[in-house]
Structures are given as C-alpha cells and as structure tokens.
Amino acid sequence: MDLLDIDIIRILNKNARTPFSDIAKTLGVPASVVQVRYNKMRKKGIILGTSLILDPEKFGVKYAVTLGIKSLEPNIQEVMKYITSLPLKDSRISVWPTFGRFNIITLIMSKNLLEAHKIKQAVKEHPYVTEASISIDISLYKHKFEALLLEKELGC
C-alpha cells in the first residue's frame, strides 16, 4: 500500500460512491489506475465492501438509547411483550433476549431523552424486572468517528 492507495481510500471513505473517474481527476491519474488499485485492495481484504449510511436525524431520531434489563428467568418473554406494548409518542423500540448481566436488551430510537427515561421507569416498575440500566448509544455517529480516526491514522 502506498500514498496513492491511501488517497483513494480517503476519498472513498468520504463517499464510497465516488466514481473512479472523479477520483482519477482529483489524484491526476488515469481512471484505469484507480480501478486496478481498488480491485487489488478488495482482493487483499483491505477494502471489504461499501455500505449505506443513513442519517438518523433526517428520520427525526436524535438519540439511540440502550436499555439493559434483568428479568426473572422464566418471565423473559412476558417482559419483552410488555415492553413492546408500551405506548410511544416519539420513539421506536426493538427488544431481544440476551445473556450476561442482562437477559433482555432494548434499543430505543427516540426524538427525545425524556421519553426514553419514561420507558425505563415503566420497565423498572414491571414486577418481573429486577434491574434496568440505560445508556446513550453513540453508534448513530459511528461513521463520523470512524472517518475521524482514519484521517488521524493516515495523518490527514
């Protein structure tokens, strides 16, 4: 890997859909060179693929909150059903069974933290719930952090 490969990665990291011809113009090389370099990096496993990155804020989501829940073991499904039946105004909930400290994990995508807090309080009041712990999830902004880290590693 040389500086040209790093420059190609830097451009694709900002927008993975950038045409090879645009990358070539920016870097002053033929498009065929960019294509060959890209394909070599794919074959070597340096580039694993591309992904679609959505902006959750465009959907009105400002917060991703994870709620870890410890429920009495035989009542996990009942608690999960209760959580999915909670009345919601500005949030969406996904619930999964898990293992470890908590046996239920809940992802709350919300426009406001107050509703997420109210959901936590409602869950804590359920008779089969022994613990509920909430944390704000930074995964909504993961791609922004990854881009900053890559730029730092590459010395940009």
C-alpha positions as CSV (number, residue, x, y, z in Angstrom):
1,M,0.0,0.0,0.0
2,D,1.4,3.4,-0.9
3,L,0.3,7.0,-0.8
4,L,-1.9,6.7,-3.9
5,D,-3.8,3.8,-2.3
6,I,-4.3,5.9,0.9
7,D,-5.6,8.8,-1.2
8,I,-8.1,6.5,-2.9
9,I,-9.2,5.2,0.5
10,R,-9.5,8.7,1.9
11,I,-11.8,9.8,-1.0
12,L,-13.9,6.6,-0.8
13,N,-14.2,6.9,2.9
14,K,-15.9,10.3,2.5
15,N,-18.2,9.0,-0.2
16,A,-17.9,5.3,-1.2
17,R,-20.0,6.0,-4.4
18,T,-17.4,8.4,-5.9
19,P,-16.8,7.4,-9.5
20,F,-13.4,6.2,-10.3
21,S,-13.2,8.9,-13.0
22,D,-13.7,11.6,-10.4
23,I,-11.1,10.0,-8.1
24,A,-8.7,9.8,-11.0
25,K,-9.2,13.5,-11.9
26,T,-8.6,14.5,-8.2
27,L,-5.5,12.5,-8.0
28,G,-4.2,13.2,-11.5
29,V,-4.0,9.6,-12.6
30,P,-5.9,7.6,-15.2
31,A,-9.3,6.0,-14.1
32,S,-7.9,2.6,-15.0
33,V,-5.2,3.0,-12.4
34,V,-7.8,3.8,-9.7
35,Q,-9.8,0.8,-10.8
36,V,-6.9,-1.6,-10.7
37,R,-5.8,-0.2,-7.3
38,Y,-9.3,-0.5,-5.9
39,N,-9.6,-4.1,-7.2
40,K,-6.2,-5.1,-5.7
41,M,-7.3,-3.6,-2.3
42,R,-10.5,-5.6,-2.5
43,K,-8.6,-8.8,-3.3
44,K,-6.2,-8.2,-0.4
45,G,-9.1,-7.6,2.0
46,I,-8.1,-4.0,2.7
47,I,-11.5,-2.9,1.3
48,L,-14.2,-5.2,2.4
49,G,-17.1,-3.5,0.7
50,T,-19.2,-0.4,0.8
51,S,-22.2,0.3,2.9
52,L,-25.2,2.6,3.0
53,I,-25.1,5.2,5.8
54,L,-28.3,6.8,6.8
55,D,-28.6,10.0,8.8
56,P,-30.9,9.1,11.6
57,E,-31.6,12.8,12.3
58,K,-33.3,13.0,8.9
59,F,-35.8,10.5,10.3
60,G,-36.3,12.5,13.4
61,V,-34.1,10.3,15.6
62,K,-31.8,12.2,17.8
63,Y,-30.9,9.5,20.3
64,A,-30.2,5.8,20.4
65,V,-30.6,4.5,23.9
66,T,-29.7,1.0,25.0
67,L,-31.7,-0.4,27.9
68,G,-30.3,-3.4,29.6
69,I,-32.9,-5.3,31.6
70,K,-32.6,-8.1,34.1
71,S,-35.8,-10.1,34.4
72,L,-36.7,-13.2,36.4
73,E,-35.6,-16.0,34.1
74,P,-39.0,-17.8,33.4
75,N,-40.7,-14.5,32.6
76,I,-38.4,-13.0,29.9
77,Q,-40.9,-13.4,27.1
78,E,-43.7,-11.8,29.2
79,V,-41.4,-8.8,30.0
80,M,-40.4,-8.4,26.3
81,K,-44.1,-8.4,25.3
82,Y,-44.8,-5.8,27.9
83,I,-42.0,-3.6,26.6
84,T,-43.2,-3.8,23.0
85,S,-46.7,-2.8,24.2
86,L,-45.7,0.4,25.9
87,P,-47.4,3.5,24.4
88,L,-44.9,5.5,22.5
89,K,-45.1,9.0,21.0
90,D,-41.6,9.9,19.7
91,S,-39.7,6.6,19.9
92,R,-39.4,3.2,18.3
93,I,-38.3,0.1,20.4
94,S,-36.6,-3.1,19.4
95,V,-36.2,-5.9,22.0
96,W,-34.0,-9.0,22.1
97,P,-33.3,-11.7,24.6
98,T,-29.6,-11.9,25.5
99,F,-27.3,-13.3,28.2
100,G,-24.8,-12.0,30.6
101,R,-25.5,-9.3,33.2
102,F,-28.8,-8.6,31.5
103,N,-31.2,-11.1,29.8
104,I,-33.1,-8.5,27.7
105,I,-31.6,-5.8,25.6
106,T,-33.7,-3.0,24.3
107,L,-32.8,-0.4,21.7
108,I,-34.8,2.8,21.9
109,M,-34.6,5.2,18.9
110,S,-36.0,8.5,20.1
111,K,-36.5,12.1,19.3
112,N,-36.1,13.0,23.0
113,L,-34.4,11.6,26.1
114,L,-37.4,12.2,28.3
115,E,-39.5,9.6,26.6
116,A,-36.6,7.1,26.8
117,H,-36.3,7.8,30.5
118,K,-40.1,7.3,30.9
119,I,-39.8,3.9,29.1
120,K,-37.0,2.9,31.5
121,Q,-39.2,3.9,34.5
122,A,-42.1,1.9,33.2
123,V,-39.9,-1.1,32.6
124,K,-38.4,-0.9,36.1
125,E,-42.0,-0.9,37.6
126,H,-42.8,-4.3,36.0
127,P,-43.0,-6.9,38.8
128,Y,-40.6,-9.4,37.0
129,V,-37.9,-6.8,36.3
130,T,-35.1,-6.7,38.9
131,E,-32.8,-4.2,37.2
132,A,-32.8,-1.8,34.3
133,S,-29.8,0.3,33.2
134,I,-29.8,2.9,30.4
135,S,-27.0,4.3,28.3
136,I,-26.8,6.5,25.3
137,D,-25.5,4.7,22.2
138,I,-23.0,6.5,20.0
139,S,-23.5,4.0,17.2
140,L,-25.6,6.6,15.4
141,Y,-22.5,8.6,14.8
142,K,-20.1,5.7,14.3
143,H,-19.3,6.5,10.7
144,K,-18.3,10.1,11.7
145,F,-16.0,8.8,14.4
146,E,-14.5,6.2,12.0
147,A,-13.8,8.8,9.4
148,L,-12.0,11.0,12.0
149,L,-10.0,8.0,13.3
150,L,-9.0,7.0,9.7
151,E,-7.9,10.6,8.9
152,K,-5.9,10.7,12.1
153,E,-4.2,7.3,11.4
154,L,-3.4,8.3,7.8
155,G,-2.1,11.7,9.0
156,C,-4.7,13.8,7.2
